[in-house]
Structure formats: structure tokens, C-alpha cells
Amino acid sequence: LMAGERRRRGGDGPRERPRERLRDRDPKLRQQQKPQRGSGRGRTALALTAAAAALALALAAAAAWWNRWSEVSRLVTPHPAPPAVPPGSTGPLASPTYFWGTYRPHVYFGMKTRSPRAVVTGLMWLQHGGNLRHTSEQNDGVSRYGWLMHDGENFGVQEIRDEGLVLRTEFVKQPGGDHGGDWSWRVTVKMEGNGPAPLLSLFFYVATDGQGTLRPVLENGTRLAAVAGTAEELGDFTLTFLPPTGEGREGPKYASYNFLAAGVPGLHRLTDLVRHSLRESSVFSPPSRPRRRFFGVSSTGGLPGEPPRGQLLLHQVTLEPPAVLEVTLESGSAAGVRQGRLAGPVLSAALARHAAAFERRFEDTFRLGARGVSLPQRRFAQAALSEMLGGIGFFHGRSLLRSEHREEPVPGMESVLFTAVPSRSCFPRGFLWDEGFHLLLLARWDPALARDILAHWLDLLNADGWIPREQILGEEARSRVPPEFVLQHSETANPPTLLLALERLLPDAPLPYLRRLFPRLCAWFEWLNHTQAGPEPFTFRWRGRDPDPERFLNPKTLSSGLDDYPRASHPSAQERHLDLRCWMALGARVLAALAERLGEPPAPYRDMATTLSDNDLLDRLHWAPELGTFADFGNHSSAVALRWHRPAPAPGRPPAAPQLRREVREAPQPRFVAALGYVSLFPLLLQLLRADSPRLPALLGSMSSEKQLWTPFGLRSLARDSPMYLRRNTEHDPPYWRGSIWVNINFLALRALHGYARAAGPQQERAAQLYRELRHNLVANVFRQYEATGFLWEHYRDSDGTGQGCHPFAGWSALVVLAMAEDY
């Protein structure tokens, strides 16, 4: 700006006089020439000085504002590369079999379309005297639930057990027309045992959120027989609620009916809206039986003080189990090609055909029967895959983002995401590093589906090349997240496991697809390489460790995916993180292969992969001779403990409650971190070590040692003789990655051992033996816990193999299917 002003005046201003130049160099002359207070010349000089200072301040403020604006702008701006998901490719005409789906993983049973403002359908139920069930919750008393069969496209069978009640939910889709075709549900309810049947209400609903219209079709003025609807991407459709029948379709079943028509303030409030509308004023009065009062929905209603954005129409059926209920959706555009309603015997036949096709496809894909796997274990493997497929969701909305240079959070760019989720009860949303593991299994079952999901993730890239680690898109997703985890921080990375999945997909992926992915993958990898750089060349450091280290025994590193795995006790810029280095080596290797396939220059990635895989350099930076293993490096003290401290009381206030704070008994110093565990194994896990590496025996020894990582149930995450083994991080923060067994890392260990067992080298036979024993232990325990509880679990206790954490957790724990098939 100043240079421009000088140019506008025709030069750089008046020439400097020699006396002035000398005065500027000589302090005495400067003092002699100092203007006297009050003189005109002094006032002018002071005014000019003040103006220059004001201008400098203004320019500095403008520059700071520009930097903040530019950073925020880039934070919320999509990456300029062409989208990885071509426009229109997810619509009903381009992708009819994937248009409708069970894309609402947070509910026990529901379907929606892959569209930003979808029409949603779902099921709730209420055993009168119990609780209303709708969203899958960790501790709501439902003893077990999950998909037994689900092909990811057209068919699924789920079983739910809830306090003696058994619900079987089934669906089948039928192609036709321009809007994704038709589908039908069947819900079968019965009671375990021979006790008296409770009164049960089933609530079938359809709802809109901002677009589309719904019109009730009533029968006898009280029973909602159907809903006639219109929506932008569905066109005209009819949802029909067929009358219930007895078990085995043995004639009609007596039922009472209620319906609800209400405005919807948001899909995240559906449960509250229905619960608010329930009144104990309805009467169940079967012929020749006592009358019973029950909670029924009122005919109209809404939540007070919340303006509606859409519509809800709900059909309540109250009856005594056993019973069978069916719901059909018929697309108006399929009327000319429809062979008949998909209900009754026609629906039964369709379900039987799809179940048989699923069984054949599963065996053709994984060959478990041919391998001699028992029928119960094959059923378990089918359920593990099906629960992952049934947990795929479609999300739309904006993340809430925070830049490291700006306090106020900002809403991110409007995004859509098609993704599997780690857990329907705890984590029904997208997680970046989890998804790479999910795609390893999905790529084996349905490569086209896996490619579609991978492309959706890469379209989340912002202008800087960053992808937020958690995807909390839309109000339904946000309603399930604790407030402290909603914000996504722009410096925080996650392991690039999507590249692990791409490595599997790469040989058979179409070239046009790979060309769309390539610039986005390069931008993401460059962002990682730039923002997570370490203190020395070819070292890396996870950003975003816990900012208040004195609250924690060891500050967490959520960005690594390993959360509370012990790192340097005192976070600093001098840290070198071993696992991140290995992930970057994998990424460079995969990008080099991708570039070569596309005819792009592979040298930069190949050179980086070669350097990061150099075993001598790896030794120099990460081998800890005093520990006998690979390790992180940083400012570390092992002499730390949590102690209760009572803060000094403030004047005139009651004594403060005691706090658990970290106490450091020995000052930290730059050193390798004494924490033998999963991080120590990463050079082996990602197969960076040569088959003849002199370090391989030590790692195999740690894996096979019961005092360190070996258990009869899988490899524990932290050695039993490590200082942080099973130590709590805070009063309310139990150990997580400090001893438990995690299936995803055990899968990487099996994959690596399988590779070393086939590579010529001095450890070949030892790796083969370890592989066989670890595979048996892991598969046997995960199956045993599923048989006992009905769930896959987030992690498993190292002392007895008991499932722990979230359940069902058919995210990366479903990788047990690939282990059973020995498909790496």
C-alpha cells in the first residue's frame, strides 16, 4: 500500500538531505535537532510520526484480518479438484440398487434414500410397562441385536431380543421405475418361553425434513392404512401398512390402531415427539377378553415451542404377540413394470431367494465351508459381515471446525458422506481411520461399494487437503455425540488407512475412477507430510495432543487413533512418532504404485517410500537399545503418578474439592519412550522390516512373550511389564489402549506374519508358527464372546478375553472374517 502511494505521487518522495542522513546516524545530532515542545515544526513531525504509527497499526491489523479470513476461508472451502464421486452417480437412475437402504445405523430398523433431504422410514416399539425403543443405545436393556444376513444392496434379516420379546426384521428391494424401485418389510414378533404375552405396540413411521409432502389414507377414520407421498427424488410413492396376521400368516390378528400426524422440528427429535404424544387413554379390547388400557399416540400433535420443518405420519399397531406385520413401499414410476405387490407369499418367496443367494455368495467369496469351518462359525462370520453392511449410513450436513489460529468455531462446508460406522450404538457416524479398516472387508465383498465409499471420503477434502477425523454431519448425528467431541481441529490428522484399502482395490479399479482419486490423494498426503512433519527430516509427529498435560497421567493423542497409548510424558515439538512414520511410508508406497498405474511420475513417492522404509535410518531414529525395541522419542519421564491435591481455598469461599493431578517425581529428558506395545510393532505391522532384519527376532519375541504382548486371546496393546499397563489416565478415564486386545491391530499382525512366513529369511518358520497360533487364539475368542453375548465388541480384556467397550462393534472387529478366510 505504501509503495503504491509513492508511485501515485510520482516517486519516492523528496530526496534526503546529507545533514539529515548524518543526523540519523549520530545520536548527539539527533538530540540537538529535536524539535522544541510547541514549535510548529515539532507539531508537524509528531503528527507525521503518529500518522505513520497509525498507518502501520492499521496495516498490521489488516494483514492479521486477511490471514484469519484466508485461513477460515480455506478451512471451509472444498478442494478445487474434480469430485471423486461424479455428480448424479448416487441418484436413483445411476445407482438404483444403492438408492434405498438401511442407511440409518443409529436406529434399530429404518430405511432412507441416498439424498440430502431424504424421506426416512423407521420402526419403534413399546412393551407396555417398559420403555419406548427407537435408537440403538448402549445401555437400554436390549439384550442382543444385529443383522444375521445383509447383502448391502437388496436384502437383510435382523434379530432383536428385548426382555423376552423377539423381533425379526426383514426387508427386500425390488427394482423398477425411475426412483429406486419398491421395497417391503416384514416384522415378526414373538415371546421367548411360555409366559403370558405382554401388550406390545409397534410404531411404523415415515417422515420428511424440509421437502416432500405426505398425505394420510385412513380406513374407518382411525386406522392409517397408507401414506401417499411425493418427494423430489422419489416422485410419487405409496407406503401401505398391511393388517397384522398370526404367526405363520394364520389368518388376521386382532389389534388396536392409533395414528399420529405431526410437524417435525428435526429428525433428531422423532423419539421425543412420539414420546410426548403418548397418552394412557387407549383401550385394547379383544373379543371375549378383558379390556386393557395402553399408551397410544394422539391423532395430532407436535413438540411445544419448536416450529416444524417437515411432516411425520405414524401408524401404531397394538397387539399381543405372536404376530406378523408387513409394510410395502411402491414407487409411482414402477407401476407399469410391477408384477404384483411384494407381500404375503410373494414376499416370503423373495426373502427365501435372497437368503439362498446370500449364502452362495458368501461361500464363493470367503470359502469358509471349503476350509472346513463349522456351521456355527460360518453363521457368526455371516453376521459379522452383515452387521457392518447394515451399519452403512448416508449423512448430510456440516462439521463444526476450529482452526488452531482462531478461537471461534465455524461451520464447515456442506457435505454428504456414504460410509460404514464403527458401532450403531456408540459411534453411528464416520471415523476416518476406522473406515480404512472397514473397507478392507467391504472391498472383498463388494469392490464397487468400497470404491464408492472411498470416493465419498475423499470428497470431504478442504482446500488445504485436510479431512476431519470425525464426520458429524447433520442434527441426527450430532445428537449422539458428547459436546467435547463435536469440534474438529484443523491441525489434527488421523492415520491414512484409506490408502491401506486402496492398495487392495488398486489392481482391479477402473482407470477413470483412479484418475478422479489421484489429485485428492496427493493433496491429502501432502497435507499430512507438511502439517505432521517432525523435528528432523523424515520424522513425523502427531499434532493435537491433550493441551493440559497435568490433568492426565499421560496426555492422550487422539489423532493417532490409539488415544491413550503412552507417548512422551511432556508433549513437545521434539517428538518423533514411530507409527506415523510407518503410516507415511505405507502411503508413499501406495501413491507410487497408483502413479505408476496412471502413467504419472512415481519417483517422488517411490523415493520417499524408499527412504522411510530404509531399515538403517529407521534404526537410527527409532531403535531404543536400552529397551530392545522400536519406540517413540520425546521429552519423557516414567516417574509420574496421579495424586490427590486440594486447591488452596479462595478468600471467603468454601474449601474446593480435591483434584487428581499429575505428579512428576523425576524431571523429563529427551529419550525413547518406555512403552512396549502396538506402536513398537509398527515397522513389522506395515511390513517395513526386511525379512532378514536383525530387529525382527526381538519383535517376534515380544509378540510371543506372555510377560509382554502374548495372550491366549490375541496380542495385548501394551506389554504387561510396561509402566503404564492398565493404568488409569484420570479419575474418570479408564485404560483403553493400555492392555486391551484390539482386532484391527491383531489383523495387521496376522497380515504381516502371513507375509513374513512366505518370505525367505531366518525368521520364516518362527513367523509361520506365531501366525498359526495367533490366528487361532483371536478367531476362537471373538467367536466365543459372540456366542456368549450376541455381539462383536470394541476390544477384549487381555486377562480372560471378555468383550469390553462398545457393542455391537462390527466396525474393524468384523475383520475377523478375513482372518478366518486367511484373506490378507
LOFIVO-998279 format. One record per residue (C-alpha): residue in one letter; x, y, z. Coordinates in steps of 0.1 Angstrom, whole numbers, padded with zeros to 4 digits, always signed. Example, Ala and Ser with C-alpha at 12.3 -4.5 7.8 and 13.67 -1.06 7.14 Angstrom:
<recs>
a+0123-0045+0078;s+0137-0011+0071;
</recs>
This chain:
<recs>
l+0000+0000+0000;m+0028+0025+0009;a+0047+0017-0023;g+0016+0022-0043;e+0010+0056-0027;r+0046+0066-0035;r+0041+0056-0071;r+0009+0076-0073;r+0028+0107-0062;g+0053+0102-0089;g+0083+0089-0070;d+0097+0080-0036;g+0093+0115-0021;p+0118+0143-0016;r+0155+0134-0016;e+0171+0131+0017;r+0195+0159+0027;p+0230+0150+0037;r+0226+0167+0071;e+0195+0146+0078;r+0214+0114+0069;l+0242+0123+0092;r+0218+0132+0120;d+0201+0098+0116;r+0235+0081+0121;d+0247+0103+0151;p+0226+0102+0183;k+0240+0136+0195;l+0230+0154+0164;r+0196+0137+0166;q+0192+0152+0201;q+0204+0187+0190;q+0178+0187+0163;k+0150+0175+0185;p+0120+0200+0180;q+0110+0221+0209;r+0077+0215+0225;g+0051+0237+0210;s+0070+0247+0179;g+0052+0243+0146;r+0079+0222+0131;g+0077+0198+0162;r+0040+0195+0160;t+0043+0186+0123;a+0069+0159+0130;l+0049+0145+0158;a+0018+0144+0137;l+0036+0127+0109;t+0051+0102+0134;a+0016+0095+0148;a+0001+0091+0113;a+0029+0067+0103;a+0023+0047+0135;a-0014+0046+0130;l-0009+0035+0094;a+0015+0008+0105;l-0010-0005+0131;a-0038-0004+0105;l-0017-0023+0080;a-0008-0049+0107;a-0044-0052+0117;a-0055-0056+0080;a-0028-0082+0074;a-0039-0101+0105;w-0075-0099+0095;w-0066-0111+0060;n-0046-0140+0073;r-0075-0150+0096;w-0101-0146+0068;s-0079-0165+0043;e-0073-0194+0068;v-0110-0197+0077;s-0119-0194+0040;r-0096-0223+0031;l-0108-0243+0061;v-0144-0243+0048;t-0137-0243+0011;p-0139-0276-0009;h-0108-0288-0026;p-0107-0275-0062;a-0100-0309-0078;p-0129-0325-0097;p-0151-0345-0073;a-0142-0382-0068;v-0180-0390-0068;p-0193-0379-0102;p-0224-0356-0099;g-0255-0377-0102;s-0238-0410-0098;t-0256-0418-0065;g-0290-0410-0078;p-0319-0434-0084;l-0312-0438-0121;a-0274-0441-0120;s-0273-0463-0089;p-0307-0479-0084;t-0297-0508-0062;y-0279-0484-0037;f-0305-0456-0037;w-0327-0470-0009;g-0310-0487+0020;t-0308-0492+0058;y-0288-0460+0058;r-0298-0450+0094;p-0274-0470+0115;h-0284-0452+0147;v-0319-0467+0147;y-0328-0504+0153;f-0346-0506+0120;g-0352-0479+0094;m-0345-0470+0057;k-0339-0439+0038;t-0326-0427+0004;r-0291-0415-0005;s-0302-0380-0008;p-0295-0349+0013;r-0331-0342+0024;a-0343-0378+0023;v-0377-0392+0032;v-0370-0415+0062;t-0389-0445+0075;g-0385-0465+0107;l-0398-0487+0134;m-0403-0480+0172;w-0418-0504+0197;l-0431-0503+0232;q-0438-0532+0256;h-0464-0515+0278;g-0448-0512+0312;g-0414-0508+0296;n-0395-0482+0275;l-0400-0469+0240;r-0374-0483+0217;h-0361-0465+0186;t-0325-0455+0185;s-0299-0482+0194;e-0284-0473+0227;q-0255-0489+0246;n-0273-0494+0279;d-0310-0495+0271;g-0315-0531+0282;v-0319-0547+0247;s-0300-0579+0253;r-0289-0586+0218;y-0295-0574+0183;g-0278-0574+0149;w-0281-0583+0112;l-0278-0620+0106;m-0278-0616+0068;h-0274-0584+0048;d-0261-0582+0012;g-0255-0544+0013;e-0279-0539-0016;n-0313-0556-0017;f-0320-0577+0013;g-0314-0581+0051;v-0325-0601+0081;q-0321-0589+0117;e-0329-0603+0150;i-0336-0583+0182;r-0341-0597+0217;d-0356-0573+0242;e-0367-0585+0277;g-0383-0617+0264;l-0395-0603+0231;v-0380-0615+0199;l-0384-0592+0168;r-0373-0604+0134;t-0370-0575+0109;e-0366-0584+0072;f-0366-0563+0040;v-0364-0569+0003;k-0360-0544-0025;q-0374-0548-0060;p-0360-0528-0089;g-0382-0509-0113;g-0391-0474-0124;d-0370-0442-0121;h-0369-0437-0083;g-0352-0468-0068;g-0380-0493-0072;d-0402-0508-0044;w-0394-0524-0011;s-0412-0544+0016;w-0407-0550+0053;r-0417-0579+0074;v-0416-0577+0112;t-0423-0609+0131;v-0428-0607+0169;k-0430-0635+0194;m-0421-0642+0230;e-0394-0664+0244;g-0408-0691+0267;n-0444-0698+0275;g-0454-0670+0298;p-0483-0646+0293;a-0478-0623+0263;p-0474-0586+0271;l-0493-0559+0253;l-0470-0546+0225;s-0472-0516+0203;l-0453-0513+0170;f-0449-0478+0155;f-0442-0476+0118;y-0435-0441+0106;v-0425-0420+0076;a-0411-0385+0080;t-0398-0357+0059;d-0373-0329+0067;g-0377-0298+0047;q-0390-0311+0014;g-0417-0335+0002;t-0454-0339+0013;l-0472-0368+0030;r-0509-0374+0029;p-0526-0399+0053;v-0550-0425+0038;l-0574-0435+0066;e-0595-0466+0070;n-0627-0462+0091;g-0613-0429+0102;t-0590-0445+0128;r-0565-0468+0111;l-0537-0453+0090;a-0539-0477+0061;a-0514-0460+0038;v-0494-0428+0032;a-0494-0411-0002;g-0463-0391-0006;t-0444-0370-0031;a-0407-0361-0029;e-0382-0345-0052;e-0361-0377-0057;l-0388-0402-0051;g-0416-0388-0072;d-0450-0402-0061;f-0450-0432-0038;t-0474-0451-0016;l-0464-0466+0018;t-0490-0493+0028;f-0494-0508+0063;l-0510-0542+0059;p-0531-0556+0087;p-0513-0580+0111;t-0516-0618+0109;g-0509-0646+0132;e-0476-0663+0133;g-0471-0682+0101;r-0497-0660+0085;e-0525-0679+0102;g-0553-0655+0095;p-0559-0620+0108;k-0547-0609+0142;y-0568-0587+0165;a-0551-0553+0170;s-0559-0517+0181;y-0548-0488+0159;n-0537-0453+0166;f-0521-0428+0142;l-0501-0396+0146;a-0498-0367+0122;a-0474-0341+0134;g-0449-0314+0124;v-0413-0324+0128;p-0389-0299+0142;g-0360-0321+0131;l-0354-0358+0125;h-0333-0359+0157;r-0364-0352+0177;l-0386-0380+0164;t-0383-0401+0196;d-0391-0371+0218;l-0420-0362+0196;v-0436-0397+0198;r-0429-0400+0235;h-0445-0366+0241;s-0477-0376+0222;l-0483-0408+0242;r-0514-0408+0264;e-0527-0437+0286;s-0562-0433+0272;s-0564-0460+0246;v-0582-0493+0252;f-0573-0528+0239;s-0605-0549+0239;p-0602-0582+0220;p-0634-0603+0217;s-0642-0622+0249;r-0611-0609+0266;p-0606-0584+0294;r-0602-0547+0283;r-0567-0532+0289;r-0556-0496+0288;f-0524-0487+0270;f-0504-0457+0258;g-0515-0446+0224;v-0504-0416+0203;s-0528-0388+0199;s-0541-0381+0164;t-0523-0348+0160;g-0495-0331+0179;g-0460-0318+0180;l-0434-0305+0204;p-0444-0273+0220;g-0423-0242+0211;e-0405-0259+0182;p-0416-0249+0148;p-0420-0278+0123;r-0397-0283+0093;g-0413-0314+0080;q-0440-0340+0085;l-0444-0372+0104;l-0471-0398+0098;l-0471-0427+0122;h-0491-0459+0123;q-0494-0476+0158;v-0504-0512+0160;t-0511-0526+0194;l-0515-0564+0198;e-0504-0595+0217;p-0475-0615+0202;p-0470-0636+0182;a-0478-0617+0150;v-0465-0608+0116;l-0467-0573+0101;e-0458-0561+0066;v-0452-0527+0051;t-0448-0520+0014;l-0434-0490-0004;e-0444-0488-0040;s-0429-0462-0064;g-0453-0445-0087;s-0428-0447-0115;a-0427-0486-0112;a-0464-0491-0117;g-0460-0501-0154;v-0434-0528-0147;r-0446-0541-0113;q-0456-0578-0114;g-0477-0575-0082;r-0474-0564-0046;l-0444-0577-0028;a-0463-0590+0002;g-0475-0623+0017;p-0464-0655-0002;v-0447-0633-0028;l-0426-0616-0001;s-0418-0650+0015;a-0405-0664-0018;a-0384-0633-0024;l-0369-0635+0011;a-0360-0672+0005;r-0344-0665-0029;h-0323-0637-0015;a-0312-0657+0016;a-0301-0686-0006;a-0282-0662-0029;f-0265-0646+0001;e-0254-0680+0014;r-0239-0689-0021;r-0222-0655-0025;f-0207-0657+0010;e-0192-0691+0004;d-0179-0681-0031;t-0163-0650-0015;f-0147-0664+0017;r-0147-0702+0011;l-0152-0709+0048;g-0171-0741+0041;a-0144-0754+0018;r-0119-0747+0046;g-0138-0769+0070;v-0151-0741+0092;s-0180-0753+0113;l-0216-0741+0106;p-0219-0721+0138;q-0187-0702+0129;r-0199-0696+0094;r-0231-0682+0107;f-0211-0660+0130;a-0189-0648+0101;q-0221-0640+0080;a-0235-0620+0109;a-0202-0601+0114;l-0201-0590+0077;s-0239-0583+0077;e-0237-0561+0107;m-0210-0540+0090;l-0231-0538+0058;g-0263-0530+0078;g-0243-0502+0096;i-0236-0483+0064;g-0251-0448+0066;f-0257-0418+0045;f-0251-0384+0062;h-0256-0348+0051;g-0247-0316+0069;r-0217-0295+0081;s-0190-0303+0106;l-0181-0278+0133;l-0145-0268+0128;r-0119-0249+0147;s-0086-0235+0133;e-0055-0236+0155;h-0053-0198+0150;r-0089-0189+0157;e-0109-0194+0189;e-0144-0193+0174;p-0156-0225+0157;v-0170-0222+0122;p-0194-0245+0103;g-0177-0264+0076;m-0186-0269+0040;e-0219-0286+0032;s-0210-0323+0027;v-0225-0357+0021;l-0209-0389+0033;f-0217-0426+0024;t-0198-0447+0050;a-0198-0476+0073;v-0197-0468+0110;p-0178-0484+0139;s-0208-0490+0161;r-0245-0485+0158;s-0249-0478+0195;c-0218-0457+0204;f-0204-0443+0171;p-0231-0442+0144;r-0211-0418+0123;g-0180-0418+0101;f-0145-0421+0115;l-0116-0416+0092;w-0091-0442+0104;d-0117-0468+0111;e-0130-0465+0076;g-0098-0478+0060;f-0102-0510+0081;h-0139-0513+0072;l-0130-0511+0035;l-0106-0540+0037;l-0136-0562+0043;l-0161-0544+0021;a-0136-0545-0008;r-0136-0582-0006;w-0174-0585-0005;d-0183-0557-0030;p-0154-0538-0046;a-0178-0513-0063;l-0194-0504-0030;a-0160-0500-0014;r-0148-0477-0042;d-0180-0456-0038;i-0174-0452-0001;l-0137-0443-0005;a-0146-0417-0031;h-0172-0401-0007;w-0145-0398+0019;l-0120-0381-0004;d-0147-0356-0014;l-0146-0342+0021;l-0111-0327+0014;n-0109-0290+0020;a-0088-0265+0001;d-0057-0273+0023;g-0060-0311+0018;w-0075-0318+0053;i-0102-0343+0062;p-0117-0340+0097;r-0112-0372+0117;e-0148-0375+0128;q-0177-0368+0105;i-0206-0354+0125;l-0229-0344+0097;g-0265-0334+0104;e-0285-0330+0136;e-0292-0367+0140;a-0255-0375+0140;r-0247-0345+0163;s-0274-0355+0188;r-0254-0387+0195;v-0220-0370+0202;p-0208-0356+0236;p-0202-0318+0232;e-0165-0321+0238;f-0160-0342+0207;v-0181-0322+0183;l-0154-0297+0174;q-0129-0309+0147;h-0095-0292+0150;s-0077-0283+0117;e-0043-0294+0128;t-0055-0329+0138;a-0048-0358+0115;n-0057-0395+0115;p-0038-0425+0102;p-0043-0427+0064;t-0058-0462+0064;l-0079-0453+0033;l-0046-0459+0015;l-0044-0494+0031;a-0078-0501+0015;l-0068-0485-0018;e-0038-0509-0020;r-0063-0538-0020;l-0086-0521-0045;l-0059-0509-0069;p-0053-0538-0092;d-0089-0541-0104;a-0101-0505-0100;p-0111-0487-0133;l-0087-0461-0146;p-0112-0433-0148;y-0120-0439-0111;l-0084-0438-0101;r-0078-0406-0121;r-0105-0389-0101;l-0090-0400-0069;f-0053-0392-0077;p-0052-0354-0072;r-0072-0357-0040;l-0050-0384-0026;c-0019-0364-0035;a-0033-0333-0017;w-0042-0353+0014;f-0008-0370+0016;e+0009-0336+0011;w-0012-0321+0039;l-0001-0349+0062;n+0036-0346+0051;h+0035-0308+0057;t+0015-0305+0089;q+0026-0336+0107;a+0064-0331+0100;g+0087-0339+0128;p+0118-0321+0141;e+0142-0338+0117;p+0140-0348+0081;f+0119-0379+0075;t+0104-0378+0111;f+0068-0372+0119;r+0048-0360+0149;w+0011-0363+0157;r-0004-0328+0164;g-0033-0322+0187;r-0021-0340+0219;d-0041-0331+0251;p-0034-0294+0259;d-0034-0297+0297;p-0008-0323+0304;e-0011-0320+0342;r-0047-0334+0341;f-0035-0367+0327;l-0011-0394+0337;n+0000-0394+0301;p-0016-0368+0277;k-0037-0385+0250;t-0030-0384+0213;l-0065-0389+0197;s-0051-0380+0163;s-0031-0413+0162;g-0062-0434+0167;l-0045-0450+0196;d-0060-0424+0220;d-0043-0430+0254;y-0014-0452+0242;p+0016-0439+0262;r+0037-0413+0244;a+0063-0388+0257;s+0051-0376+0291;h+0057-0340+0283;p+0044-0331+0248;s+0069-0310+0228;a+0079-0302+0192;q+0109-0326+0196;e+0088-0358+0195;r+0092-0385+0168;h+0062-0408+0165;l+0071-0442+0151;d+0036-0453+0140;l+0030-0421+0120;r+0064-0426+0102;c+0053-0461+0092;w+0019-0449+0080;m+0036-0423+0058;a+0059-0450+0044;l+0028-0471+0035;g+0011-0440+0020;a+0041-0432-0002;r+0043-0468-0014;v+0007-0469-0024;l+0008-0435-0041;a+0039-0446-0061;a+0020-0477-0073;l-0011-0456-0081;a+0010-0430-0100;e+0027-0458-0120;r-0006-0473-0129;l-0019-0439-0142;g+0013-0431-0161;e+0021-0402-0137;p+0056-0396-0124;p+0061-0421-0095;a+0096-0410-0085;p+0088-0385-0057;y+0066-0411-0039;r+0088-0440-0046;d+0119-0421-0033;m+0100-0411-0002;a+0088-0447+0004;t+0124-0460-0001;t+0138-0435+0024;l+0110-0441+0050;s+0115-0479+0046;d+0153-0477+0050;n+0160-0500+0079;d+0192-0483+0088;l+0176-0449+0091;l+0147-0464+0110;d+0172-0479+0134;r+0189-0445+0139;l+0157-0426+0146;h+0136-0452+0165;w+0155-0482+0177;a+0160-0479+0215;p+0189-0502+0225;e+0181-0498+0262;l+0146-0510+0256;g+0154-0536+0230;t+0126-0524+0207;f+0114-0496+0184;a+0100-0466+0202;d+0088-0431+0201;f+0112-0403+0211;g+0104-0372+0231;n+0107-0353+0264;h+0098-0381+0287;s+0097-0392+0324;s+0085-0426+0335;a+0083-0414+0371;v+0048-0399+0370;a+0018-0407+0391;l-0017-0393+0398;r-0020-0378+0433;w-0049-0360+0451;h-0044-0323+0456;r-0066-0299+0474;p-0065-0265+0458;a-0058-0235+0481;p-0092-0221+0492;a-0102-0187+0478;p-0109-0160+0504;g-0145-0161+0517;r-0153-0193+0498;p-0158-0229+0510;p-0129-0253+0505;a-0125-0266+0469;a-0130-0303+0462;p-0098-0323+0459;q-0084-0328+0424;l-0065-0357+0409;r-0034-0341+0393;r-0002-0355+0378;e+0029-0355+0400;v+0063-0358+0383;r+0089-0373+0406;e+0118-0372+0381;a+0123-0344+0356;p+0117-0354+0319;q+0145-0355+0295;p+0148-0363+0257;r+0148-0401+0255;f+0130-0430+0240;v+0096-0437+0255;a+0095-0469+0275;a+0062-0483+0263;l+0064-0516+0245;g+0032-0523+0227;y+0014-0518+0194;v+0034-0487+0184;s+0067-0507+0188;l+0054-0533+0163;f+0045-0509+0135;p+0077-0515+0114;l+0066-0551+0114;l+0028-0545+0112;l+0032-0525+0080;q+0060-0548+0068;l+0087-0522+0065;l+0113-0545+0081;r+0132-0567+0057;a+0127-0605+0061;d+0164-0607+0072;s+0163-0577+0096;p+0183-0582+0128;r+0154-0564+0146;l+0128-0590+0136;p+0137-0616+0162;a+0132-0591+0190;l+0098-0580+0178;l+0087-0616+0173;g+0100-0624+0208;s+0079-0595+0223;m+0048-0608+0204;s+0053-0643+0217;s+0061-0634+0253;e+0033-0638+0279;k+0051-0613+0301;q+0048-0588+0273;l+0022-0590+0244;w+0011-0626+0241;t-0023-0638+0255;p-0045-0668+0247;f-0070-0643+0231;g-0047-0621+0209;l-0020-0596+0213;r-0025-0571+0240;s-0020-0534+0232;l+0006-0527+0259;a+0031-0551+0275;r+0023-0563+0309;d+0057-0552+0321;s+0053-0516+0308;p+0050-0488+0333;m+0016-0477+0320;y+0000-0511+0317;l-0037-0509+0327;r-0031-0475+0344;r-0060-0450+0345;n-0053-0417+0328;t-0076-0397+0351;e-0101-0405+0378;h-0128-0409+0351;d-0106-0421+0322;p-0100-0459+0324;p-0073-0476+0304;y-0082-0480+0268;w-0051-0488+0246;r-0031-0499+0276;g-0035-0536+0276;s-0068-0545+0259;i-0068-0566+0227;w-0079-0548+0195;v-0089-0568+0165;n-0077-0542+0139;i-0041-0543+0151;n-0042-0580+0155;f-0054-0583+0119;l-0024-0562+0108;a-0002-0585+0128;l-0017-0616+0112;r-0013-0600+0078;a+0023-0592+0084;l+0032-0626+0099;h+0015-0643+0070;g+0038-0623+0047;y+0070-0630+0067;a+0060-0667+0068;r+0062-0667+0029;a+0093-0646+0026;a+0127-0663+0026;g+0146-0654+0057;p+0159-0667+0090;q+0126-0660+0108;q+0103-0676+0083;e+0094-0707+0103;r+0090-0688+0135;a+0067-0663+0119;a+0046-0691+0104;q+0042-0708+0138;l+0033-0675+0155;y+0008-0667+0128;r-0010-0701+0132;e-0013-0697+0170;l-0023-0660+0170;r-0049-0666+0143;h-0064-0695+0163;n-0065-0675+0195;l-0080-0644+0180;v-0107-0661+0160;a-0117-0685+0188;n-0121-0658+0214;v-0141-0633+0192;f-0164-0662+0182;r-0167-0674+0218;q-0176-0639+0230;y-0202-0636+0202;e-0218-0669+0212;a-0220-0658+0248;t-0232-0622+0243;g-0245-0619+0208;f-0221-0591+0199;l-0188-0582+0184;w-0170-0559+0209;e-0148-0528+0206;h-0119-0545+0224;y-0113-0576+0246;r-0099-0579+0280;d-0064-0594+0280;s-0068-0614+0312;d-0098-0636+0301;g-0109-0624+0266;t-0141-0608+0278;g-0156-0583+0254;q-0153-0547+0265;g-0163-0512+0254;c-0189-0506+0228;h-0212-0532+0214;p-0222-0541+0188;f-0189-0531+0173;a-0190-0545+0138;g-0165-0520+0126;w-0129-0532+0124;s-0138-0561+0148;a-0155-0577+0117;l-0120-0581+0102;v-0122-0615+0120;v-0140-0627+0088;l-0109-0620+0067;a-0087-0637+0093;m-0110-0668+0092;a-0107-0668+0054;e-0069-0661+0056;d-0075-0633+0031;y-0050-0606+0036;
</recs>
